[in-house]
């Protein structure tokens, strides 16, 4: 199992202050995010669970998946959620040249715009999350020059980690979420066993605690 932070260290947030890690507030707002979709059945299941609590979220979609499943992508937008750029091919920025990384991200903009029922470009969609959280400063700089906000996270559910139990996944989010937290889930096949267990229970717990579910913009 590779190392990762469940709760992002405050020092990391301070060092990489050009990125958005959380949005502290006094209204008890939290920000659920879902990476790697759209995925047939799974993304639609997520939308159904969110609707039960009138919860809005942000979906960081892979461009290739948008191209394969445009109707699901449109459904996410139609139901009032935000969408964000997760590159076209889920690139690891540390292993990719800046030129290729930006071209791939621009390809996402083209494909998402073609498959949305509304204007969708960097003026409309200003959210970018680097796959794996790995991005070079040069890549970040160019994306921010294009108008993007680089969205990281405060809490990682680790639903993608097949070595942890669903119970541990739930514990990860319940123990670490506070007002303003940006929380990462994945609407992917790999993550679904943990997500299916965790998301309904977490939504119920947070709602009972008075948290409000907001999308990023």
C-alpha positions in Angstrom: 0.0 0.0 0.0 1.4 3.4 -1.0 1.6 6.2 1.6 -1.0 8.9 1.6 -2.5 11.5 4.0 -6.1 10.8 5.2 -6.2 14.3 6.8 -4.0 16.8 4.9 -1.3 18.3 7.1 -1.6 22.0 7.8 2.1 22.5 6.9 1.4 21.0 3.4 -1.5 23.4 3.0 0.7 26.3 3.9 3.6 25.3 1.6 1.3 24.8 -1.3 -0.9 27.8 -0.7 -1.7 28.2 -4.4 -3.9 25.2 -4.2 -7.3 25.0 -2.5 -7.3 22.4 0.2 -10.4 23.4 2.2 -12.9 26.2 2.6 -13.3 27.0 6.3 -16.7 28.5 7.2 -19.0 29.0 10.1 -22.1 27.6 8.3 -21.1 24.0 8.6 -20.6 23.5 4.9 -18.6 20.6 3.6 -17.6 19.8 0.0 -18.0 16.2 -1.3 -16.0 15.5 -4.5 -16.0 12.4 -6.7 -13.1 11.6 -9.0 -12.6 9.4 -12.1 -16.2 9.1 -13.5 -18.5 9.2 -15.2 -18.9 5.4 -14.7 -22.1 3.6 -15.7 -24.3 2.6 -12.8 -21.8 3.8 -10.2 -22.1 7.5 -10.9 -25.9 7.2 -11.3 -26.0 5.5 -7.9 -24.0 8.3 -6.4 -26.4 10.8 -7.8 -29.4 8.9 -6.2 -27.7 8.9 -2.8 -26.9 12.6 -3.0 -30.5 13.4 -4.0 -31.8 11.8 -0.8 -30.2 14.6 1.2 -30.6 17.3 -1.4 -26.8 17.3 -1.4 -24.7 19.0 -4.1 -21.2 17.8 -4.9 -18.4 18.2 -7.4 -17.4 15.6 -10.0 -13.9 15.6 -11.3 -14.4 13.7 -14.5 -11.9 12.0 -16.8 -12.3 13.3 -20.3 -12.1 9.8 -21.9 -15.0 8.7 -19.7 -17.0 11.7 -20.6 -16.5 10.8 -24.3 -17.6 7.2 -23.6 -20.6 8.1 -21.4 -21.9 11.6 -22.4 -25.4 11.0 -21.1 -24.2 10.3 -17.6 -22.0 13.4 -17.7 -25.1 15.5 -18.8 -27.1 14.0 -16.0 -24.5 15.2 -13.4 -24.8 18.7 -14.8 -28.6 18.6 -15.1 -28.9 17.6 -11.4 -27.1 20.8 -10.3 -23.6 19.5 -9.5 -20.3 21.1 -10.4 -17.9 19.4 -12.7 -14.1 19.7 -12.9 -11.2 18.8 -15.1 -9.3 15.6 -14.2 -7.3 15.5 -17.4 -8.4 13.6 -20.5 -6.4 10.4 -19.7 -5.9 10.6 -15.9 -2.3 11.7 -16.2 0.3 11.6 -13.5 1.7 15.1 -13.7 5.1 14.1 -12.2 5.6 11.6 -15.0 4.3 13.9 -17.8 5.9 16.9 -19.6 4.2 20.2 -19.0 3.4 20.5 -22.7 1.7 17.2 -22.8 -0.1 17.7 -19.5 -1.6 21.1 -20.7 -2.6 19.7 -24.1 -4.3 16.7 -22.4 -6.2 19.1 -20.0 -7.2 21.2 -23.0 -8.5 18.1 -24.7 -10.7 17.6 -21.7 -12.2 21.1 -22.2 -13.0 20.3 -25.8 -14.6 17.0 -25.2 -16.6 18.1 -22.1 -17.8 21.2 -24.0 -19.0 19.0 -26.9 -20.9 16.7 -24.6 -22.6 19.2 -22.3 -25.9 20.9 -22.9 -24.4 24.2 -21.8 -21.4 26.4 -22.4 -18.4 24.6 -20.9 -14.9 26.0 -21.1 -12.5 27.5 -18.6 -14.8 30.5 -18.2 -17.5 28.1 -17.1 -15.5 25.3 -15.5 -12.7 26.7 -13.5 -12.0 23.6 -11.3 -9.0 21.3 -11.8 -7.9 18.4 -9.7 -4.6 16.7 -10.7 -4.9 12.9 -10.8 -3.1 11.3 -7.8 -2.6 14.8 -6.5 0.6 14.9 -8.5 1.3 18.1 -10.4 4.4 20.0 -11.3 4.7 23.7 -10.4 5.0 24.6 -14.1 1.8 22.7 -14.9 0.0 24.4 -12.0 1.2 27.8 -13.2 -0.1 27.3 -16.7 -3.4 26.0 -15.6 -3.9 28.9 -13.2 -3.0 31.2 -16.1 -5.9 29.6 -18.0 -8.2 30.5 -15.2 -8.3 27.2 -13.3 -8.4 26.8 -9.5 -6.3 23.8 -8.4 -8.5 21.8 -6.0 -6.8 19.4 -3.7 -8.4 18.0 -0.5 -8.6 18.1 3.2 -9.9 14.6 3.8 -9.2 11.5 1.6 -11.6 8.6 2.0 -9.1 6.2 0.5 -12.0 4.3 -1.0 -9.7 3.4 -3.9 -7.5 1.4 -1.6 -8.5 -2.3 -1.9 -6.4 -3.2 1.1 -8.7 -1.3 3.6 -12.1 -2.4 4.8 -15.3 -0.5 4.1 -15.5 0.2 7.9 -12.0 1.8 7.8 -13.1 3.9 4.8 -16.1 5.2 6.8 -13.9 5.9 9.8 -11.5 7.9 7.6 -14.2 10.4 6.6 -16.2 10.6 9.8 -13.2 11.1 12.1 -11.6 13.8 10.0 -14.3 15.9 8.4 -14.9 19.4 9.8 -16.6 22.5 8.5 -15.0 23.5 5.3 -13.5 20.1 4.5 -13.1 19.1 0.9 -13.6 15.3 0.9 -12.4 12.9 -1.9 -14.4 9.9 -3.0 -14.2 8.0 -6.4 -17.1 7.0 -8.6 -15.1 4.2 -10.1 -15.3 0.4 -10.3 -12.3 -0.1 -8.1 -13.6 2.2 -5.3 -17.2 1.0 -5.4 -17.0 -1.7 -2.7 -15.8 0.9 -0.2 -17.9 3.7 -1.6 -21.2 1.7 -1.5 -20.7 1.0 2.2 -19.4 4.4 3.2 -21.4 7.1 1.3 -24.9 6.3 2.6 -23.7 6.1 6.2 -21.6 9.2 5.9 -24.4 11.3 4.4 -26.8 10.2 7.1 -24.2 11.0 9.9 -23.3 14.4 8.5 -26.9 15.4 7.9 -27.7 14.5 11.5 -24.8 16.6 12.7 -26.1 19.6 10.8 -23.6 19.7 8.0 -24.6 21.2 4.6 -23.4 19.7 1.4 -22.2 22.3 -1.1 -20.6 22.1 -4.5 -17.4 23.9 -5.4 -17.5 26.8 -7.9 
